[in-house]
């Protein structure tokens, strides 16, 4: 059976995403306690790394590994950067995870580029990995109390273009891959269907990405104002 958007399987994935977000927000203060903080931080990092390793192993075991299996999709890259952020706590990585990770993973969960449905391995991997990325960004923001600045928005734009360069090079060299959807729109339904044909939608995405970054930044600032935020 193939995956269908807004099916029961999709609803379950969306529900799991909401539960993860709510748990981190509600128990954010408890997660600041050293022992629990260590468990959640490294447990989440281990989960993200395990997701990528298991995906690569699945390609190998199915004799289906190729250049398209390389982790050059935006969310694949953000998965690795998120794990690194959790382990190292480096502030410079936070800008990429908060803006690119949140944006990419949320869009992926809302409009999954997924062929297999429940109970296939790819279904579980897809939602666990993307929920993990969102959870990492939220953990560092809500639990560790990091906050982006306007400069972070600009750095996120730089991050986006820096990550797009190797993805675009591989797309051109291989002629078959479509990392970060730079070569064409995804085959499944997505928000990109609302945009102009290639290559013009790439220019539109520049504007949309910046607008989303600003929306995320403004929303967090507004939440901090309402709830007397706890910045680090």
ZAGU-627815 format. One line per 4 residues: number of its first residue (from 1); their letters; for each residue x, y, z negated of N, C-alpha, C. Coordinates in steps of 0.02 Angstrom, whole numbers, plus 50000, padded with zeros to 5 digits. Last residue first. Example, Ala and Ser with C-alpha at 12.3 -4.5 7.8 and 13.67 -1.06 7.14 Angstrom:
2
2> sa> 50642/49888/49646/50684/49947/49643/50645/50002/49606  50660/49716/49610/50615/49775/49610/50660/49835/49610
***
This chain:
232
232> xxxx> 50926/51629/48634/50991/51607/48607/51044/51657/48627  50763/51683/48584/50818/51679/48631/50883/51660/48596  50617/51656/48555/50675/51635/48514/50735/51629/48561  50480/51778/48567/50527/51725/48589/50589/51716/48547
228> xxxx> 50345/51816/48528/50405/51837/48492/50461/51786/48502  50244/51780/48611/50256/51736/48554/50320/51754/48516  50243/51881/48707/50181/51862/48673/50195/51825/48608  50376/51883/48749/50346/51944/48721/50284/51927/48680
224> xxxx> 50392/51755/48799/50433/51777/48743/50403/51838/48709  50303/51764/48906/50290/51717/48851/50330/51736/48789  50371/51858/48984/50305/51874/48958/50287/51828/48900  50486/51788/49018/50493/51850/48980/50426/51869/48948
220> xxxx> 50427/51685/49091/50462/51669/49028/50471/51732/48985  50376/51758/49199/50331/51719/49156/50363/51703/49089  50491/51811/49259/50441/51856/49229/50395/51819/49181  50552/51690/49303/50587/51736/49258/50538/51782/49221
216> xxxx> 50454/51639/49389/50477/51600/49331/50510/51645/49279  50451/51744/49481/50390/51726/49444/50408/51686/49382  50578/51741/49534/50557/51800/49498/50495/51786/49456  50573/51615/49596/50622/51628/49544/50601/51688/49501
212> xxxx> 50472/51640/49690/50460/51591/49637/50510/51602/49579  50539/51734/49771/50477/51753/49737/50461/51705/49679  50644/51656/49820/50659/51714/49778/50597/51736/49739  50568/51563/49894/50610/51541/49838/50626/51599/49791
208> xxxx> 50508/51646/49990/50466/51609/49942/50507/51588/49881  50619/51690/50063/50576/51739/50029/50536/51705/49974  50666/51567/50111/50711/51613/50075/50670/51661/50032  50559/51517/50182/50577/51485/50118/50624/51529/50077
204> xxxx> 50565/51593/50297/50509/51603/50251/50525/51574/50182  50678/51535/50352/50680/51606/50332/50624/51622/50284  50626/51409/50377/50684/51416/50333/50692/51487/50308  50528/51425/50470/50506/51414/50401/50564/51418/50352
200> xxxx> 50597/51435/50589/50573/51497/50558/50550/51486/50486  50644/51337/50669/50681/51349/50607/50653/51407/50566  50496/51245/50628/50568/51252/50621/50595/51293/50679  50341/51344/50614/50382/51288/50637/50456/51300/50623
196> xxxx> 50282/51421/50458/50294/51421/50530/50336/51360/50550  50185/51337/50327/50233/51385/50354/50242/51376/50429  50110/51237/50279/50077/51302/50283/50122/51354/50316  50192/51131/50264/50146/51129/50320/50110/51196/50330
192> xxxx> 50256/51146/50145/50290/51172/50204/50245/51172/50266  50185/51077/50053/50172/51149/50058/50205/51180/50119  50147/50922/50138/50182/50963/50089/50162/51035/50098  50126/50755/50194/50097/50821/50182/50135/50858/50127
188> xxxx> 50275/50679/50267/50214/50678/50227/50189/50749/50215  50390/50715/50333/50339/50678/50370/50273/50675/50333  50451/50884/50307/50443/50813/50288/50385/50781/50326  50522/50980/50444/50475/50973/50388/50469/50899/50370
184> xxxx> 50700/50980/50477/50630/50977/50498/50586/50972/50435  50821/51013/50421/50819/50995/50492/50748/50994/50520  50803/51038/50288/50833/51091/50328/50827/51077/50403  50761/50962/50181/50713/50979/50233/50738/51038/50276
180> xxxx> 50862/50916/50103/50834/50980/50084/50784/51006/50136  50911/50814/50238/50922/50835/50170/50897/50906/50159  50881/50724/50343/50843/50786/50335/50849/50810/50263  50976/50629/50466/50954/50646/50398/50917/50714/50397
176> xxxx> 51018/50622/50598/50958/50585/50578/50931/50606/50509  51137/50683/50624/51084/50691/50675/51019/50657/50656  51257/50686/50555/51221/50623/50563/51169/50626/50619  51296/50822/50566/51342/50768/50586/51305/50703/50599
172> xxxx> 51183/50891/50518/51209/50903/50586/51252/50846/50610  51170/50839/50388/51115/50836/50435/51139/50843/50507  51293/50877/50333/51278/50805/50342/51220/50796/50391  51274/51017/50334/51330/50986/50372/51316/50913/50385
168> xxxx> 51166/51033/50248/51158/51051/50318/51213/51019/50361  51225/50991/50128/51166/50956/50153/51157/50970/50228  51328/51084/50109/51345/51014/50124/51286/50975/50151  51236/51203/50098/51290/51197/50147/51309/51124/50160
164> xxxx> 51148/51201/49993/51121/51188/50060/51176/51176/50111  51220/51238/49883/51200/51168/49887/51175/51150/49957  51233/51374/49912/51293/51333/49905/51276/51259/49912  51101/51417/49910/51137/51418/49974/51200/51375/49971
160> xxxx> 51072/51397/49773/51031/51366/49825/51068/51363/49892  51167/51478/49708/51168/51405/49699/51130/51371/49756  51117/51603/49747/51184/51582/49769/51190/51506/49764  50996/51600/49679/50996/51607/49752/51063/51584/49780
156> xxxx> 51045/51596/49549/51007/51539/49574/51002/51540/49650  51101/51723/49539/51145/51665/49539/51110/51602/49565  50983/51797/49534/51029/51806/49591/51077/51747/49596  50933/51751/49413/50894/51744/49474/50939/51748/49535
152> xxxx> 51032/51793/49325/51022/51720/49335/50981/51707/49398  51011/51927/49321/51071/51903/49355/51066/51829/49369  50902/51929/49239/50891/51945/49310/50952/51923/49351  50925/51779/49139/50924/51851/49149/50909/51865/49222
148> xxxx> 50854/51644/49045/50884/51672/49106/50880/51748/49105  50897/51576/48887/50852/51618/48926/50888/51644/48988  50894/51440/48772/50928/51478/48824/50876/51518/48862  50844/51359/48669/50828/51431/48671/50873/51472/48718
144> xxxx> 50840/51226/48649/50905/51259/48639/50900/51334/48646  50699/51210/48672/50733/51183/48613/50798/51220/48598  50664/51281/48789/50621/51284/48729/50657/51261/48666  50776/51264/48879/50742/51328/48870/50705/51332/48803
140> xxxx> 50816/51132/48872/50867/51184/48862/50835/51252/48849  50690/51074/48899/50726/51060/48837/50777/51115/48822  50660/51117/49029/50619/51140/48973/50653/51129/48906  50759/51051/49102/50754/51124/49105/50715/51151/49046
136> xxxx> 50724/50919/49068/50790/50945/49052/50789/51021/49051  50595/50908/49121/50605/50901/49048/50673/50929/49027  50621/50917/49257/50580/50969/49225/50591/50967/49149  50695/50797/49269/50725/50862/49287/50687/50919/49253
132> xxxx> 50599/50701/49231/50661/50709/49193/50695/50776/49206  50508/50710/49332/50487/50730/49265/50548/50742/49221  50590/50656/49431/50568/50726/49436/50542/50752/49369  50613/50524/49383/50669/50569/49399/50646/50642/49399
128> xxxx> 50482/50473/49369/50526/50477/49311/50583/50526/49324  50435/50480/49502/50404/50521/49450/50448/50527/49388  50526/50394/49572/50510/50462/49594/50484/50505/49537  50525/50272/49503/50586/50312/49507/50570/50384/49523
124> xxxx> 50393/50228/49525/50416/50244/49457/50478/50287/49458  50399/50216/49666/50348/50257/49634/50372/50278/49564  50500/50124/49688/50509/50193/49712/50459/50240/49679  50445/50004/49638/50501/50036/49603/50507/50109/49623
120> xxxx> 50264/49997/49643/50330/49991/49675/50383/50029/49635  50128/49977/49607/50181/49977/49556/50252/49969/49585  50108/50144/49666/50109/50099/49608/50092/50028/49630  50178/50167/49832/50136/50185/49776/50145/50135/49718
116> xxxx> 50294/50236/49950/50269/50180/49910/50229/50205/49851  50326/50363/50004/50291/50313/50045/50258/50259/50002  50332/50535/49969/50338/50466/49944/50297/50419/49987  50342/50676/49924/50366/50649/49987/50384/50576/49973
112> xxxx> 50206/50745/49832/50261/50696/49836/50277/50675/49908  50163/50882/49777/50155/50856/49845/50211/50806/49859  50191/50891/49640/50126/50913/49665/50112/50885/49735  50322/50845/49632/50269/50810/49595/50200/50828/49621
108> xxxx> 50389/50940/49711/50391/50869/49729/50335/50830/49695  50369/51058/49641/50341/51052/49708/50338/50978/49729  50441/51024/49526/50369/51038/49521/50336/51031/49590  50571/51009/49576/50537/50952/49546/50462/50963/49541
104> xxxx> 50600/51141/49625/50601/51083/49669/50562/51024/49641  50583/51224/49509/50547/51236/49572/50543/51173/49615  50671/51165/49415/50600/51173/49401/50559/51180/49464  50795/51172/49486/50768/51109/49462/50693/51113/49450
100> xxxx> 50809/51310/49512/50806/51262/49567/50775/51196/49545  50795/51367/49376/50760/51392/49435/50754/51339/49490  50861/51281/49282/50798/51315/49265/50760/51336/49328  50977/51238/49350/50927/51190/49327/50860/51224/49314
96> xxxx> 51046/51358/49377/51026/51314/49432/50970/51267/49410  51064/51410/49248/51030/51449/49299/51004/51405/49356  51140/51311/49182/51071/51322/49163/51032/51360/49216  51271/51314/49216/51230/51264/49249/51156/51276/49236
92> xxxx> 51321/51410/49131/51321/51424/49203/51278/51375/49242  51320/51352/49004/51269/51402/49021/51265/51414/49096  51340/51185/48967/51371/51242/49001/51318/51290/49027  51320/51066/48901/51290/51127/48874/51321/51189/48904
88> xxxx> 51360/50937/48936/51412/50988/48925/51386/51052/48893  51241/50861/48943/51300/50834/48911/51350/50888/48892  51149/50942/49011/51131/50913/48946/51192/50889/48907  51220/50968/49129/51203/51022/49084/51187/50996/49014
84> xxxx> 51224/50840/49187/51286/50873/49168/51274/50930/49119  51088/50823/49212/51122/50777/49167/51188/50808/49142  51071/50926/49306/51033/50926/49243/51067/50881/49191  51151/50883/49411/51169/50945/49376/51134/50949/49308
80> xxxx> 51078/50769/49449/51146/50762/49426/51169/50823/49387  50957/50830/49486/50957/50775/49437/51027/50768/49407  50995/50915/49586/50974/50944/49522/50971/50891/49467  51018/50823/49688/51073/50863/49663/51057/50892/49594
76> xxxx> 50888/50777/49703/50942/50729/49687/51002/50766/49658  50821/50893/49739/50806/50863/49674/50859/50811/49654  50880/50917/49867/50885/50966/49813/50873/50935/49745  50977/50781/49934/50914/50817/49926/50919/50864/49867
72> xxxx> 51093/50712/49928/51098/50780/49951/51030/50816/49954  51150/50576/49888/51109/50621/49847/51116/50695/49867  51128/50459/50024/51171/50503/49984/51129/50556/49948  51051/50392/50111/51044/50374/50040/51085/50419/49995
68> xxxx> 51085/50422/50239/51025/50453/50212/51013/50438/50139  51188/50337/50264/51204/50407/50250/51145/50445/50221  51128/50190/50177/51156/50225/50234/51171/50297/50215  51064/50034/50124/51102/50094/50108/51133/50124/50171
64> xxxx> 50993/49921/50133/50964/49978/50167/51003/50042/50152  50991/49801/50065/51032/49807/50125/51008/49865/50168  50933/49800/49945/50887/49792/50002/50923/49795/50069  51042/49828/49866/51011/49762/49860/50963/49748/49918
60> xxxx> 51063/49963/49903/51114/49912/49916/51083/49842/49916  50948/50027/49858/50966/50030/49929/51015/49974/49947  50959/49998/49723/50902/49971/49760/50915/49973/49835  51072/50071/49687/51074/49998/49685/51017/49967/49725
56> xxxx> 51020/50200/49699/51074/50179/49744/51080/50103/49745  50926/50194/49595/50904/50207/49663/50957/50184/49712  51006/50173/49483/50958/50122/49502/50933/50131/49573  51076/50295/49481/51112/50232/49490/51065/50177/49514
52> xxxx> 50972/50386/49458/51011/50391/49519/51048/50325/49533  50923/50341/49333/50878/50348/49391/50918/50348/49456  51033/50354/49251/51008/50287/49266/50962/50288/49327  51040/50493/49241/51094/50457/49275/51071/50387/49295
48> xxxx> 50920/50514/49169/50930/50545/49234/50984/50508/49274  50943/50443/49050/50887/50426/49092/50896/50453/49163  51053/50513/48998/51061/50443/49018/51005/50421/49064  50988/50635/48969/51043/50633/49017/51055/50562/49044
44> xxxx> 50899/50590/48871/50873/50618/48934/50927/50618/48988  50990/50551/48773/50943/50503/48800/50915/50526/48867  51053/50669/48743/51092/50617/48778/51047/50562/48806  50939/50740/48688/50985/50769/48738/51021/50714/48778
40> xxxx> 50882/50654/48593/50843/50677/48650/50888/50701/48706  50991/50633/48505/50956/50577/48535/50919/50598/48598  51025/50763/48465/51074/50721/48499/51040/50664/48536  50905/50800/48402/50929/50838/48459/50978/50797/48500
36> xxxx> 50902/50713/48295/50851/50706/48347/50873/50743/48410  51016/50764/48225/51011/50694/48245/50962/50685/48302  50990/50910/48208/51050/50880/48241/51042/50809/48266  50838/50981/48256/50874/50947/48203/50930/50905/48235
32> xxxx> 50768/51022/48364/50829/51060/48348/50868/51029/48291  50654/50951/48372/50708/50929/48415/50772/50969/48405  50569/51024/48292/50595/50961/48266/50655/50937/48307  50540/51125/48383/50576/51141/48322/50606/51078/48290
28> xxxx> 50470/51059/48487/50533/51093/48501/50573/51107/48438  50350/50991/48496/50400/50967/48448/50468/51000/48458  50280/51062/48595/50250/51054/48528/50303/51035/48477  50367/51053/48707/50347/51118/48680/50322/51111/48608
24> xxxx> 50380/50914/48727/50439/50955/48715/50421/51022/48684  50244/50878/48746/50283/50849/48691/50344/50892/48675  50210/50949/48863/50177/50964/48800/50217/50939/48740  50292/50886/48959/50298/50958/48946/50269/50975/48878
20> xxxx> 50244/50754/48954/50314/50768/48940/50324/50842/48922  50109/50775/48994/50124/50748/48928/50196/50763/48907  50127/50818/49126/50097/50863/49077/50113/50840/49006  50180/50701/49182/50218/50764/49183/50193/50812/49130
16> xxxx> 50076/50612/49167/50139/50598/49132/50182/50661/49129  49985/50671/49256/49969/50668/49185/50032/50656/49143  50050/50648/49377/50038/50717/49355/50024/50719/49280  50043/50508/49381/50108/50542/49381/50102/50614/49356
12> xxxx> 49905/50492/49385/49943/50464/49328/50012/50498/49323  49876/50549/49508/49849/50580/49447/49886/50555/49385  49937/50456/49591/49963/50524/49589/49939/50559/49525  49854/50347/49567/49925/50341/49552/49956/50411/49546
8> xxxx> 49732/50395/49615/49738/50379/49544/49812/50375/49523  49780/50529/49730/49750/50464/49714/49756/50453/49639  49845/50640/49774/49786/50649/49732/49747/50585/49721  49911/50556/49916/49910/50615/49873/49842/50622/49838
4> xxxx> 49957/50389/49917/49908/50438/49939/49906/50496/49889  50076/50271/49973/50057/50321/49924/50008/50371/49955  50024/50112/50039/50062/50174/50042/50035/50224/49992  50042/49940/50000/50000/50000/50000/50044/50062/50000
***
